[in-house]
Amino acid sequence: MKIKQKAGLAACLFCALIAASACSEPEPKSASGGELVTFQEPHMGTLFTIRVWVPKSGSYHVPSGTVQGEVDDCTLYSRKAFQRVAELNQIFSDYLVDSELSKLSQAPANQPIPVSDELLDVLIRGRELAEATDGAFDVTIGPMIRLWRRARKNRQLPTEAQILGAKARTGFEKLIIDRDAKTVTKLVDQMVLDLGGIAKGYAADTASKIMKDGGFSRCLVAASGDIALGDPPPGKEGWAVGLDTLEMAEPGEASFTLANAAVSTSGDTQRFLIIEGKRYSHIVDKHTGLGLTARIAVSVIAPDATTSDSYATAVSILGKERGMALIESTDGLECRIVTVDDSGEAKVWLSSGYPAK
């Protein structure tokens, strides 16, 4: 494990950025004459961005004089990708009362409930990570998430009785997943499922696959802090990825190129709460029932965004020692962790195989 230290920073938390990602910037052209085009739509409570390199012979806009409704292939597949993300939101959302996930949460205990292939897949992935992290990542944490949302809204910590009540309805071991029958059984009433630490990554992977299947493999899909990267732009080894700390004067404190992989970030850079002088993250630790108080931000590189999204959340909860040990013991994963102590001193922790600048 490599460690870098910076002193005097009020905060050293970071977000993943893709070079030239702003839509207002001129789209660059490659030596082969291709162009980088951008599509954006709001989904899952954030902005989804699809960036695609279109070859010189390709078309990425509706030519003047075309029949109304006629579109080029790149636009068509971007629309298909966004539509699929909207469909996944209808499956995974815990905000929509009529989503498949919400209906599963509302179902009675001890009754096998048939679920879609997509929900089954995500729940299985979540269960595997829960077992690997002793429950640090847990899709049954919904009761605590709702309790913490209420606390954030009211700016008042939940009571011990409220936390104990939420804990009684939480625990991955209380959720039975039958892979063959494609059913899920809750063992306690009022269990609430939450896929906030994995759903956006899964959606980014799905959108990326749709673009690739359409012949647009030189693409990236960004869903807030979760980014799925396809083949690199022409003449490049990969997409330029920067992990920039929010309060540093110099940009690009850590950067690398990445292709056919994914990177996700997690931390309290933007969503946090201060109650009675204490800072709480939006990320909830089920062992305490409260938002994390240790200042930490995590960026995970993985083969796919479903993995990077969920592991970034898990490492944030595990903390730097246990989190980095998890990364080092798991093939195909690399990680960057930033911690900030009470004095504002920041340390950057890198996994052994983290890409060099």
C-alpha positions in Angstrom: 0.0 0.0 0.0 1.4 3.4 -1.0 0.6 6.5 1.2 0.8 10.1 0.3 0.1 12.9 2.8 -0.9 16.5 2.3 -1.2 19.0 5.2 -3.4 22.0 5.7 -6.4 21.0 3.7 -9.8 21.8 5.1 -11.1 18.9 3.1 -9.5 16.5 0.7 -12.4 14.6 -0.7 -12.6 14.0 -4.4 -14.9 13.2 -7.3 -14.3 11.3 -10.6 -14.1 13.5 -13.6 -13.7 12.6 -17.3 -11.6 14.9 -19.4 -13.6 17.2 -21.6 -16.9 16.1 -20.1 -18.6 19.5 -20.1 -21.2 19.6 -22.9 -20.6 23.3 -23.4 -17.0 22.6 -24.6 -16.3 22.1 -28.3 -16.4 18.4 -29.2 -12.8 17.3 -30.1 -12.0 15.7 -33.4 -9.6 12.8 -33.8 -7.0 12.5 -36.5 -9.2 10.1 -38.3 -11.9 12.8 -38.6 -14.2 11.3 -36.0 -16.0 13.3 -33.3 -16.9 12.9 -29.7 -20.6 13.5 -29.2 -22.5 13.8 -25.9 -26.1 12.8 -24.9 -27.5 13.6 -21.4 -30.7 12.8 -19.6 -31.8 12.9 -15.9 -32.4 9.5 -14.4 -32.2 7.9 -11.0 -32.0 11.3 -9.3 -28.9 12.3 -11.2 -27.7 13.2 -14.7 -26.7 10.3 -17.0 -24.1 11.2 -19.6 -23.2 9.1 -22.7 -20.1 10.2 -24.6 -19.4 8.4 -27.9 -16.7 8.6 -30.5 -18.3 8.5 -33.9 -16.1 7.7 -36.9 -15.8 10.1 -39.9 -18.3 8.0 -41.9 -20.8 8.0 -39.1 -23.7 10.4 -38.4 -24.6 11.6 -35.0 -27.2 14.3 -35.6 -30.5 14.5 -37.5 -29.6 15.8 -41.0 -31.6 18.8 -42.3 -34.4 17.7 -44.5 -34.9 14.3 -43.0 -38.3 12.9 -42.4 -39.7 13.9 -39.0 -38.8 11.2 -36.5 -35.9 9.8 -38.5 -32.7 9.6 -36.4 -29.1 8.4 -36.9 -27.9 5.2 -35.3 -25.9 6.8 -32.6 -28.8 8.9 -31.4 -31.1 5.9 -31.7 -28.9 3.7 -29.5 -28.4 6.5 -26.9 -32.2 6.8 -26.7 -32.4 3.0 -26.2 -29.8 3.2 -23.5 -31.6 6.0 -21.6 -34.9 4.2 -22.0 -33.4 1.1 -20.5 -32.1 3.2 -17.6 -35.6 4.5 -17.0 -36.9 0.9 -17.0 -34.3 -0.1 -14.5 -35.2 2.8 -12.2 -38.8 1.4 -12.3 -37.3 -1.8 -11.0 -34.7 -0.6 -8.5 -36.1 2.7 -7.1 -37.0 2.9 -3.4 -38.6 6.3 -3.9 -41.2 5.1 -6.4 -44.0 3.3 -4.5 -44.9 1.2 -7.6 -41.4 0.1 -8.4 -40.6 -3.6 -8.2 -38.2 -3.0 -5.3 -40.9 -1.1 -3.3 -43.4 -3.8 -3.9 -41.0 -6.4 -2.7 -40.4 -4.3 0.5 -44.1 -4.1 1.0 -44.6 -7.8 0.6 -45.4 -10.0 3.7 -42.6 -11.9 5.4 -42.0 -15.6 4.9 -43.6 -15.6 1.5 -41.4 -16.3 -1.6 -41.9 -13.4 -4.1 -41.0 -13.9 -7.8 -38.6 -11.2 -9.0 -37.3 -10.1 -12.4 -33.9 -11.2 -13.7 -32.5 -7.7 -13.2 -33.5 -7.5 -9.6 -32.4 -11.0 -8.9 -29.0 -10.3 -10.4 -28.5 -7.2 -8.3 -29.6 -8.8 -5.1 -27.3 -11.7 -5.7 -24.4 -9.4 -6.3 -25.3 -7.5 -3.2 -25.6 -10.6 -1.1 -22.1 -11.8 -2.2 -20.6 -8.5 -1.2 -22.4 -8.5 2.1 -20.9 -11.9 2.9 -17.5 -10.7 1.9 -17.7 -7.6 4.1 -19.5 -9.0 7.1 -22.5 -6.9 6.2 -20.8 -3.6 5.7 -22.6 -3.5 2.4 -26.1 -4.6 2.9 -29.2 -4.1 0.6 -31.5 -4.6 3.6 -30.4 -1.4 5.2 -33.5 0.4 4.0 -35.0 0.9 7.5 -31.9 2.7 8.6 -31.7 4.7 5.4 -35.2 6.0 5.9 -34.6 6.8 9.5 -31.5 8.7 8.6 -33.3 10.6 5.8 -35.8 11.8 8.4 -33.0 12.8 10.7 -31.4 14.8 8.0 -34.6 16.5 7.2 -35.4 17.3 10.8 -31.7 17.9 11.7 -32.2 15.8 14.7 -30.5 12.4 15.5 -32.7 9.4 15.8 -33.3 8.0 19.2 -31.7 4.8 20.5 -35.1 3.1 20.4 -35.6 4.1 16.8 -32.2 2.8 15.8 -32.8 -0.5 17.6 -36.2 -0.8 15.8 -34.5 -0.3 12.4 -31.7 -2.7 13.2 -34.3 -5.4 14.0 -35.5 -5.2 10.4 -32.1 -5.1 8.9 -29.6 -7.9 8.0 -28.7 -9.7 4.8 -29.1 -13.0 6.6 -32.8 -12.3 6.9 -33.2 -12.3 3.2 -33.5 -15.6 1.3 -32.6 -15.5 -2.4 -33.5 -18.6 -4.4 -31.5 -18.3 -7.6 -33.2 -21.3 -9.3 -36.8 -20.4 -8.4 -36.1 -16.7 -9.0 -37.8 -15.7 -5.7 -36.9 -13.6 -2.7 -38.2 -14.3 0.8 -38.0 -11.8 3.6 -37.8 -13.4 7.1 -39.0 -10.3 9.0 -41.9 -7.9 8.4 -41.3 -4.3 7.3 -37.9 -5.0 5.9 -37.1 -2.3 3.4 -34.6 -2.9 0.6 -32.2 -0.2 -0.7 -30.0 -0.5 -3.8 -28.5 3.0 -3.5 -25.0 1.6 -3.4 -25.2 -0.5 -6.6 -28.1 0.4 -8.8 -26.5 3.3 -10.7 -23.4 1.3 -11.5 -25.6 -1.5 -12.8 -27.6 1.0 -15.0 -24.3 2.5 -16.3 -23.1 -1.0 -17.3 -26.4 -1.7 -19.0 -26.4 1.5 -21.0 -22.8 0.9 -22.0 -23.6 -2.5 -23.3 -26.5 -1.2 -25.4 -24.1 1.3 -27.0 -21.5 -1.3 -27.7 -24.1 -3.7 -29.1 -25.1 -0.9 -31.4 -21.6 -0.7 -32.8 -20.5 2.2 -30.6 -17.8 0.6 -28.4 -15.8 3.8 -28.0 -18.0 5.2 -25.4 -18.4 6.0 -21.7 -21.4 6.2 -19.5 -21.3 8.4 -16.4 -24.0 8.2 -13.7 -22.9 10.8 -11.1 -19.8 9.1 -9.5 -20.1 5.9 -11.4 -18.5 5.7 -14.8 -18.4 2.7 -17.2 -15.7 3.0 -19.9 -15.6 1.2 -23.2 -12.9 1.1 -25.9 -10.6 4.1 -25.9 -10.9 7.1 -28.2 -8.9 6.7 -31.5 -5.2 6.8 -31.0 -5.4 6.7 -27.3 -4.7 4.0 -24.7 -7.8 4.9 -22.7 -10.1 7.6 -21.5 -8.5 10.3 -19.5 -9.8 10.0 -15.9 -9.0 12.6 -13.2 -9.7 12.3 -9.5 -9.6 15.8 -8.3 -9.8 16.9 -4.6 -12.4 19.6 -4.2 -10.4 22.2 -2.4 -7.0 21.9 -4.0 -5.7 24.7 -6.2 -4.1 22.4 -8.7 -6.4 20.2 -10.9 -5.6 16.6 -11.8 -4.0 15.7 -8.5 -4.4 12.1 -9.6 -5.0 11.0 -13.2 -4.7 8.0 -15.4 -6.1 6.5 -18.5 -8.7 3.7 -18.4 -10.6 1.6 -21.0 -13.0 -1.3 -20.8 -13.3 -0.9 -17.1 -15.1 1.3 -14.6 -14.4 3.7 -11.8 -16.8 4.8 -8.9 -16.4 7.3 -6.1 -18.1 7.4 -2.8 -17.8 9.8 0.1 -19.2 12.8 1.9 -17.9 15.4 -0.5 -21.3 17.0 -1.2 -24.0 15.3 0.9 -23.4 15.6 4.6 -25.1 16.9 7.7 -23.8 18.7 10.7 -25.7 18.2 14.0 -24.5 19.7 17.3 -21.1 20.4 15.6 -20.6 16.9 14.4 -20.4 16.0 10.7 -22.3 13.0 9.4 -22.1 11.5 5.9 -25.1 10.4 3.9 -23.6 6.9 3.9 -25.1 5.0 6.8 -23.2 2.4 8.9 -25.7 -0.3 9.9 -23.8 -1.0 13.0 -24.4 2.4 14.4 -27.6 3.4 12.5 -26.0 6.8 11.8 -24.1 8.4 9.0 -20.4 7.9 8.9 -18.5 10.4 11.0 -14.9 9.6 9.8 -14.0 11.8 6.9 -13.3 9.4 4.0 -13.7 9.3 0.3 -13.1 6.3 -1.9 -12.5 5.7 -5.6 -12.6 2.1 -6.8 -11.4 0.8 -10.3 -13.1 -2.5 -11.3 -14.0 -4.4 -14.4 -17.5 -3.1 -14.4 -19.5 -0.3 -12.7 -21.8 -2.6 -10.8 -18.7 -3.8 -8.9 -16.9 -0.4 -8.6 -20.1 1.2 -7.3 -20.8 -1.4 -4.6 -17.2 -1.8 -3.5 -16.7 2.0 -3.2 -19.7 2.1 -0.8 -18.4 -1.0 1.1 -14.8 0.4 1.5 -16.2 3.8 2.7 -18.0 1.9 5.5 -15.2 -0.5 6.3 -12.6 2.3 6.7 -9.1 2.6 5.2 -7.5 -0.5 6.9 -10.2 -3.1 6.4 -11.4 -1.5 3.1 -7.9 -1.5 1.6 -7.4 -5.1 2.8 -10.6 -6.1 1.0 -9.4 -4.4 -2.2 -6.0 -6.0 -2.0 -7.5 -9.5 -1.5 -9.9 -9.2 -4.5 -8.7 -9.8 -8.0 -9.3 -7.0 -10.6 -9.8 -4.2 -8.1 -7.7 -1.1 -7.3 -8.6 1.7 -4.9 -7.7 5.2 -3.8 -8.8 6.4 -0.4 -8.6 9.9 1.1 -8.9 10.4 4.8 -9.0 13.7 6.7 -8.5 13.9 10.4 -9.9 16.5 12.9 -7.0 18.9 12.2 -7.7 18.9 8.5 -4.7 16.9 7.6 -5.3 14.6 4.6 -3.8 11.3 3.6 -4.1 9.6 0.3 -3.9 5.8 0.4 -3.3 3.8 -2.9 -3.7 0.1 -3.5 -0.5 -1.7 -4.7 -1.7 -1.9 -8.3 -3.3 1.5 -8.6 -2.4 3.0 -12.0 0.5 5.5 -12.0 -0.1 9.0 -13.2 
